[in-house]
Amino acid sequence: MSSPPIPPRPGLQQDGGPATLPKDAVGDPVAGGRAAPLIDLRVLEDMEDDFSDPSVVGRFALDFSATLDGKVRRLEQRLQDGDLAGARDAVLSLTTSSVMVGARRLAQAALAVQRFLSAADLDACRRSITLLRACASDTEHELRATYPRRP
């Protein structure tokens, strides 16, 4: 009797090779066509160096996490309404804040949506939202694990 397959580690395919990205995803140029890391901790570490109280960065990361679902919902709503200008504003906000907190994979996914918006391809935008939402959820989880709330 064979055992059930073991899921691959994050970033790997079932055969153990590097995970490749779907056609409408954005690769990380530094990672050789693989997905960017969820969080670039160097961005957060650099920010900590800029403040006398490093807990400011933790609060910033957690505030970003708290607003992330709303940012994605706003983008989804604008796309559903066919509001290209509103969708551009929403995805720009998401991209900018993602870059600021070091959420590289989320920023890359948001950039893909921006490209589809520039091409006025709403169908591709709507399809890419699934990837963006999953990435946002993973990013939020990673940031909360990195900066747990303190009483």
C-alpha positions as CSV (number, residue, x, y, z in Angstrom):
1,M,0.0,0.0,0.0
2,S,1.5,3.4,-1.0
3,S,1.5,6.3,1.3
4,P,-0.2,9.6,0.4
5,P,2.1,12.1,-1.3
6,I,3.9,14.5,0.9
7,P,3.3,18.2,0.0
8,P,6.4,19.9,-1.3
9,R,8.1,22.5,0.9
10,P,7.1,26.1,0.1
11,G,8.9,27.2,-3.1
12,L,9.3,23.7,-4.4
13,Q,7.3,21.6,-6.8
14,Q,6.2,18.0,-6.0
15,D,9.3,16.6,-7.7
16,G,11.5,18.7,-5.5
17,G,12.5,21.2,-8.2
18,P,12.0,24.9,-7.8
19,A,8.4,26.1,-8.2
20,T,7.7,28.0,-11.4
21,L,5.3,30.8,-11.6
22,P,2.0,30.8,-13.6
23,K,2.1,32.7,-16.8
24,D,0.4,35.8,-15.3
25,A,2.6,36.0,-12.2
26,V,5.6,38.2,-11.8
27,G,9.0,36.6,-11.1
28,D,11.7,38.1,-9.0
29,P,14.6,39.0,-11.2
30,V,17.0,38.3,-8.4
31,A,15.5,34.8,-7.8
32,G,16.0,33.5,-11.4
33,G,12.4,33.2,-12.4
34,R,11.2,31.9,-9.0
35,A,8.8,33.7,-6.8
36,A,10.1,36.5,-4.6
37,P,10.3,35.9,-0.9
38,L,7.2,36.9,1.0
39,I,9.1,39.4,3.2
40,D,12.4,41.0,2.6
41,L,13.6,41.3,6.2
42,R,16.4,43.6,5.2
43,V,13.8,46.3,4.5
44,L,12.4,46.0,8.0
45,E,15.9,45.8,9.5
46,D,17.0,49.0,7.7
47,M,13.9,50.7,9.0
48,E,14.7,49.6,12.5
49,D,18.1,51.2,12.1
50,D,16.4,54.5,11.3
51,F,14.4,54.7,14.5
52,S,15.5,55.0,18.1
53,D,12.7,52.7,19.1
54,P,12.7,49.6,16.8
55,S,9.2,48.7,18.0
56,V,7.9,51.5,15.7
57,V,8.7,49.2,12.7
58,G,6.8,46.3,14.3
59,R,3.8,48.6,14.8
60,F,4.1,49.7,11.2
61,A,4.2,46.1,9.9
62,L,1.2,45.2,12.0
63,D,-0.7,48.3,10.9
64,F,0.0,47.3,7.3
65,S,-1.2,43.7,8.1
66,A,-4.4,45.1,9.6
67,T,-5.2,47.2,6.5
68,L,-4.2,44.6,3.9
69,D,-7.5,42.8,3.6
70,G,-9.3,46.2,3.1
71,K,-6.8,47.2,0.4
72,V,-7.4,44.0,-1.5
73,R,-11.2,44.2,-1.1
74,R,-11.1,47.8,-2.4
75,L,-9.2,46.7,-5.5
76,E,-11.6,43.8,-6.1
77,Q,-14.6,46.1,-5.8
78,R,-13.2,48.6,-8.2
79,L,-12.5,45.8,-10.7
80,Q,-16.0,44.3,-10.2
81,D,-17.4,47.8,-10.9
82,G,-15.3,48.2,-14.0
83,D,-13.7,51.3,-12.4
84,L,-10.3,51.4,-14.1
85,A,-9.2,54.7,-12.5
86,G,-10.3,53.5,-9.0
87,A,-8.6,50.1,-9.6
88,R,-5.4,51.9,-10.6
89,D,-5.5,54.0,-7.4
90,A,-6.2,50.9,-5.3
91,V,-3.4,48.8,-6.8
92,L,-1.0,51.7,-6.6
93,S,-1.7,52.0,-2.9
94,L,-1.3,48.3,-2.4
95,T,2.0,48.2,-4.3
96,T,3.5,51.2,-2.6
97,S,2.7,50.1,0.9
98,S,3.9,46.5,0.1
99,V,7.2,47.9,-1.0
100,M,7.5,50.0,2.1
101,V,7.1,47.1,4.4
102,G,9.3,44.7,2.4
103,A,6.4,42.5,1.1
104,R,8.2,41.7,-2.1
105,R,6.0,38.9,-3.4
106,L,2.9,40.9,-2.7
107,A,4.4,43.9,-4.5
108,Q,5.3,41.7,-7.5
109,A,1.7,40.3,-7.6
110,A,0.3,43.9,-7.4
111,L,2.6,45.0,-10.2
112,A,1.2,42.2,-12.4
113,V,-2.3,43.6,-11.8
114,Q,-1.0,47.1,-12.7
115,R,0.3,45.8,-16.0
116,F,-3.1,44.2,-16.8
117,L,-4.8,47.4,-15.8
118,S,-2.5,49.3,-18.2
119,A,-3.5,47.0,-20.9
120,A,-7.2,47.4,-19.9
121,D,-7.4,43.7,-19.5
122,L,-10.0,43.4,-16.7
123,D,-10.4,39.7,-17.1
124,A,-6.7,39.1,-16.5
125,C,-6.9,41.5,-13.5
126,R,-9.8,39.6,-12.0
127,R,-8.0,36.2,-12.5
128,S,-4.8,37.5,-10.9
129,I,-6.7,38.7,-7.8
130,T,-6.8,35.1,-6.6
131,L,-3.0,35.0,-6.6
132,L,-2.9,38.4,-5.0
133,R,-5.3,37.5,-2.3
134,A,-3.4,34.3,-1.4
135,C,-0.2,36.3,-1.3
136,A,-1.7,38.9,0.9
137,S,-2.9,36.3,3.3
138,D,0.5,34.6,3.4
139,T,2.2,38.0,3.9
140,E,-0.1,39.0,6.7
141,H,0.6,35.7,8.5
142,E,4.3,36.1,8.0
143,L,4.4,39.7,9.3
144,R,2.3,38.7,12.4
145,A,4.7,35.8,13.1
146,T,7.6,38.2,12.7
147,Y,6.1,40.9,14.9
148,P,3.7,39.2,17.4
149,R,1.5,41.5,19.4
150,R,2.7,42.2,22.9
151,P,0.4,42.9,25.8
